[in-house]
Amino acid sequence: MNLKRTIVVGALILVLLVGSLAVAQRRWRRDIGDGSGIDRGNVPDWELNQQFRHDVFTFVRIRYESHGYGRGGGWATDFRDSDLNFSLRLQQLTSLKVNPEPIVLELTDPRLFHHPFIYIIEPGRLYFDDDEVTALRRYLLNGGFLMVDDFWGDDEYDNFAQEMRRVFPDREAEEVPLEHEIFHIVYDLKEKPQIPSINAAEWGQRSGVTWEPRPGSDTSQASYRAIRDDAGRIMVFICHNTDLGDGWEREGENQWYFEEFSVKKAYPLGINIVTYAMTH
């Protein structure tokens, strides 16, 4: 499995997005398939060099089962707006060649091994069947990278951690220090950013509380944890008490939210994470 692609990050400054890129990328479209049958709304498209069409980065969202509801539930949060917008920004802000069409796969799909990066959102009620446990372990130990995003509080984290202990019984997630290169590899972040949902952010303008509360849990600070392989490479990067996906999805709805959370936090960290995944 060839998961490594050398990329040279372009010199574009992310803050130029505020003045130069179109807003209003929202469509509220969902689909239980791979998403390719849905139109792009107003998100710009671009052509790929057909000679290298298999050598581009494709954003892969994982479809999974959740306690309390089946497929089409938690895995589809922010779908497919966040995936389209983030793919667009990767294409615009780096020299990485990006597929304009993000896809949805299950962990047992053999196509998984053609993609170095996968994304799971809202895993607070997630569970894996035995075949998915085996497939995810094999994928990660063969060089794959999993980003986990948008879940809040102790209960949601504990559920995800329990499922990951089935994947790696002998590997615990550990907090990633701010000094780690994943926070600096492209954009030099001065703090571990917390991105609230747009609703929480708008409420926070009035109340001063921009994070999403959960009973019995302190969710006021974002936590970034990692599961590493034997060489120290991050295989699983866990974004807890934060919501990068909303920063990507909802960028066009509120100029203040776009500037404060999409531009300054969600896109810089997302680009850093993908760059790390593709170069390690």
N, C-alpha and C positions, 0 to 999 in steps of 0.2 A: 504494500500500500504506500504510494508516494504522496505523503501529506504535506510536504514542505515546499513552499514556493518563496523564492527570494523576491522581496518587494522593496522598492525605494520610495520612501514617503515624499510626496510633493511638498513644496514650500508654501502652499496656500495657508493663510492665516484664518483660523476658524471664525474669528469675529467678523470677517467680511461677509459671512452669511447674513448678518443682520441687514446690511444695506443692499446686497447684490442678488440674493436668491429669493425666489418666489415663496410665499407662504401659502397657507390653505391647502394642505395635502390630505385632508381628511375625507373618508368616504363611508365609513361604517359598513364595510363589506366583509362577510365571513363566508367560509366554505368548508365543508367537511373533507374535501379532497386535497389535492396538492396546491390549490390556489391558482393554477395556470389558466383556468377557465374563466377567471374574473377579470374584468377590465381594470385598467390602472387608475381610473379616475383622472385627476389632473396631475399625476406624478409623471414627469418627463421620462420618455423612453430613450434608449440609445442603442446603436448597432454594435455588435461584436464582430471582430475579425473571425470569419468562419474557419480560417485555417487553424485558429487557436481556440475554437469555441469550447473545447473540453478542458482548457487550461486557465479557466477563469474562476474567481471566487464566487461561490453561490451561498447565500444566506439560507441555512437549513434550520427550520423549526421542527421540534420533535412533538409528535402527537402521542399522548399517553392517556391512561385511565386515571380517573380520580374517584376517591371515596365520595359517594353521594350522587354522582352523576357519571355518565359514560363519556365516550369520545365526543369531542365537540364542546367540552366544558372548559376547565381551567387552562388547558393547553392553548386555547384559541384566543386568550386575552390579548387585546390590541391587534389582533390579526385582521386584515393583513397589512394595515396601514403602516405599522412600525417597521415591518420587514422591508416594505417598498422604500420608505423614506430613508432608512439606514443604508440600504443598498445604494440609493442615489447619492447620499453624502459620501460614502466610501469611494464611489466612482469620481465624484467631483473633487474631493479633498486629498486624495492620495493617488499615487501612480499605479495602485492595484487595479487590475482589470476585473470588473465586477459584472456578474450576470444581472441584468435588469429584472429577472424573474426569480424571486425567492421561492423556495419549495418547502413542502411539508413531508416529512418521512416518519415512519415508525422505527424504533430501534432495531427491529428484526429485519428491516429491509436491506438486502445486500448492497444497495446503492449507497448506504451510509459510508462505506469504506472508500468512496470516491471523494469524500468531502472532509477537509481537515477541521472544520468548525461546526458545532451544533449548538442549538439554543433551546433551553427549557424555561418557560415562564410559569409563574404562580404554582410552584410545586407543593404548596401547603397541604394539599389533600391527595397528592400523587401516590400511586403505587405501581410497581413493576411486577409483571409476571416472571416466572423463572427464566423463560427464554430471553426476555428483555434484560434481565440481570446479567446473563451470560454474554449477550451481544454487547452491552455497554462496557463491561469489563474488557472484553477483547478489543473493542474499538479504542478505548483509552490507552491500554497498554501497547497498542500498535501505533501510537503517536497522535491519536485524535485529541480534540480539545472540546470540553463542554463548558458553556457559560450558563449560569442559572441566575434568574432575575425575578424581582417583583414578588416578594413574600415578606410578611411582617410578623413580628412577635415570636415568642418562645414556642408556642404550640405548632405553628406552621413550620418553624425551623426543625423542631424535633421530629416531625413526621418525615421531612425530607432526609434528615440525618439517618433516621432508621432505615430508610430505603437504600441509602448509599452504603450503609454498613453491610447490607446484603451484597452489594457490588464489591466492596473492599473491606472485608472484616478486619483486616490488619492495618488499615490506614485511616487516620482521623483527620478531619479538616482542622486547619490551624489558621488563626488570624494572620493576614498578610500585612506586614508593616508598610507604612507610607513610603519608606525608603526603597521598597522593591521597584524594580524597573518597570513593572506593568503600569505604575502610576506616572511614569516619566518617559517612556520609550519614544513617544512622539510628542505629546503634549505634557508639559511639566506641571502636574497638578500639585497644588500647595496643601491640599487637604483631601481626605477621603470624602468624595462628594455624596450628598444625599439628595436624590431627586424624588420629590413627592409626585403623586398623581396631580393632574391639573386641578381637580376639584379640591384636593387638600391644599394645594398652593394658593388657590384663589381664596379659600377660607382663611388661610394663614395670613393673607394680607390684612385681614380684619382682626384675627385673633392672636396672631403671632406664633401659632402652632402649625407648621407646614408638613409635619410628618403624619403618618397614618397610625392612630392609636390602636392598641389591642389590649383587652382586659388582662391585667396581671403582668404586663410586659412593658419594659422601657424601650420604646421604638424611636427615641429622639436622636439616636446616632446610627448612621449606616455602619454596617459591618461587612468586611470583605475577607472571606476565608478561602482556603485552597486545599485541595488534595493533590499531592505530588507523587511522581513516580520515583523509582529508586535513584535516578540521577538528579533529583531535585526539581525537575520540570513540573510546572503547574499543569495538571491534567483537567482539573475541575476548578473553575473560578466562580465563587458563590457570592452573589450580590444580594445581601439581606438587609431589610429595613430601608430599601430604596427601590426605585422603579425607573430604570433606564428606558424600558419599553414605552412608557407614557411620554417621556421626553422626546422619543423619536416619533411616536404616533401623533401626538397632539400639538406638534410644533406650530401648526398654522392657525390655531384657534385664539391665541392670546399673545400679543406682542411682548408683553412683560414676561410671561412664562417662557416664550421662545428665547428671549435674550438671557434671562437669568438661569434657566435650567437646561434648555436644549443646547444652546450655543456654548455656555460656560462649563457644563457638566456632562450631560448625557452623551453628546457626540464626541467630545474629547476622550472620555473614558472608554466609550465603545470602540473608537478607533484604536486606542492603545491596546485594548484587549485583543482585538482581531490581529493587530500587528504582532503582538507577542505570540499569539497562537500560530501565526504563519511563519514565524522565524525561529521557533524553538522546537 
